[in-house]
Structures are given as C-alpha cells and as structure tokens.
Amino acid sequence: MNVQDAIRTKRAIRQFEDKPLPAAVVEQILNAGRLSQSSKNTQPWQFVAVRDRDTLLALSKLGDWAGHLAGAALGVAILTPYPDEKFQTMFDAGQAAAYMQLAAWELGVGSCLASIYQPDAARDLLGFPAEWHLRIAISFGYPAPETVAPRPPRPGGRKPLADVVHWDKW
C-alpha cells in the first residue's frame, strides 16, 4: 500500500478481533512513531506499549470515549513533557500518533485515538515518572470484519479541498 492509499482508505477502528499482534508488527508500529518528525528533532515522547488485558481495560476507563482500548490487542500511551510549556509538544505527539496509525493500517492493523482525561490515574496505572504526561493513547488491533465492510458515503462526506485551502491569503 502506498502512502496516498493509506491516507485515502484509513478509518478509525474501534472494534477488534480477539487476536494478538505479532511482535514484529508491534515493533514496526512503535518504530514508525519513533521515526516521526519533531520540532528541532527533540523527539519529546516516550511510549508505553500495553498488551495486558486488565491494564487496557483500566486505561479504557480514563477517557470518556476511550472504551475501544479495552478490546485492543495493543494500546500505546504517548507520554510527553508538560504540553503547556512548549506548544509544539502536542503537535509532535500527534505526528508520532499519525505515523504509527498509518504504519499499522499498511500492515492490516486498525487503530483509534483516545483522549485520556484522568492523567493522574493514568500515571498510577502505568507507573510513569511525574515529569511525563499522558493525554493521548491509541488502540491497535486487527479490525473486526464489520468495521471494514464497505459502507455508503456519509452525508456531507469530506469537505472539498477548495473549502479548506486559501491560496496566498484568506
């Protein structure tokens, strides 16, 4: 799959098969995040890769719409320094997330972002140091068949390029 196909076909997957991901697949996904670009190449992230079912279930309860983590084969918590100190931090974390998700999609693995609204509970659960913060986690797994079945276009669909691009000035 080329990058354009991955971008065009990628969708959020929230339901997964009850099937583990091979270690080589997990490593490719994590390595894609490691290799993503960052402001001044600071690489301001650490990843906590979670495969334990009980931990995934507990993590899924720390965000209002994070339930999909409970059924994932892998959850990746993206840790950053305190994001208010440097505005690029969350952008850089987003780059790592996007790279991991596109790499996963190419490997036939679905994913979905989860906002973590209880960062202190997440720290207690995952045991990371106080100088790191968790706002985003990603669920990964082989998509349940019904989640990748062809579906009709949504009303409204994606906005046309002309509606979101302004050339040279607004």
N, C-alpha and C positions, 0 to 999 in steps of 0.2 A: 504494500500500500504506500503510495507516495503521500507527501505532506498535505497537498491540496485535497486529496481524497479523504484523508483523516480529518481534516478541518471540516469538510463538507458533510461527512457522514456521522461525526461524533455526536452522541447524545448522552444526556445524564442517565445513568443506570442506577436504580435504587433497589432492584431485586436481583438476587444472585443465586446461582446453582450452589448446592451444598457440596462443593468440590474445592480442595485446596489448590493453591497456585504452586507450580514447581519452583524450587529455589532459584533456578536460572531466570525465570520470568520475574520473580520478585526483585532479583538483583538488577535486571535490566530497567525495571521501573524506577527503582531508587537511584540508579546511576544516571538516569535521564534528569532527575531533579538535581543531583549533584553537579551535573554539567551545564545546568541552565545559567543564563547570563545574570549578572547582578551589577548594581551601581558600583563603579570603581573596582569591580571584581572582589568585593568584600565577602561574598558568599555568607550572608548573615543568617544562616539557618542551621538547624540540626533536625534530623528526622527521627522519630520514634516509630519503628515498624512494629505493628501489633498483629499477632496471629492468634493469640489466646482468646477463645470464645467468651469467657467470663469478662475479660478486660474490654473486649469490643462491645459487649452488652452494656457494661458500666459506662463506657465512653459515649455510647449512643444516647444516654440519658442526660448528657451535659449540654445539649443543644436542643432547641425547640423542634427542629426539623432534621435531627441527626439520627433518627431511628434506623436508617439504612446501614449504619455502621454495624449494627447487631448481626446482620446476615452476611456481612462481607467475609471474604477469605483473608483479607489483609486490610488493615487500617493504617494510614500514615498520618501521624501528627506532625505538623510543620511548626517547629519552635523557632522563635525569633527573639532578638533583644526587644526591650520595651518599644513598641512601634511608634509611640508619640515623640520619641527623641529624634527620629530621622524619618521623614515622610516616605522615603524610598523603600523602607524596610518591608512594608506590606506589599508594595509593587514587586519587589524581589521575591518575596514568598509566593506571590501569585504566579510569577514566571516559573518557579520551581514546580508549582502545582500543575500548571499548564503543560510543561514538558513531560511530567510523569503521566498525566492523563492521556496525552497524545501517544506516548510510547506504549502505554497499556492498550489503547484502542488498536494500534497496529498489531499487537500480539493477541487480539481477540478478547481482551480483558476490559470490562466496563468499569466505570467509576462515577463518583458523585462527590461534590464538595459538601462539607458540613461545618457550619459555624458553631463554635464552642462558646457558650455563654456563661459557663462556670469555670473560669480559668484556675481558680484556687483548688477546686475539686479535681480538675484535670491534673494539676501538679501533684496532688496527693495520690491520685490513681497511678500515674505514670512515673512518679519519682524523679522528675527533672529538677535541676537547681533553680533557686529563686531568681537568678538573673535572666532566665529564659521564660518566654511567654507563649501560650498556645491560644490562637484564635481560630485556626482552620485545621481541619482534619479531612482526609479523603478516604472513602471506602473504595475498595477494589475487589473484583471477583468476576468469574465467568457469568455473563448475563443470563438470567432466567429466559427461556425461549420466548415467552410472551412479551418481553421488553424490547426485543429486536425485530419482532414481526412487522412487516410493512404496515404503515398506518396512513390514513389520508392526511393531507396538509392541514395544519391548524388554521382556523380563521385568522386572517391577518398575517400569518407567517412571519418571515423575517422582513424587516424594513428594507426597501430598495437602497442600493448604495447612494443614489442621488439624494436620499432623505437624511443621510448621516454624514456626508462629506461636504465640506465647504472649501472651495479652491481659493487659495491665496488670502482670502479674507472671509469673514462670516457673511 
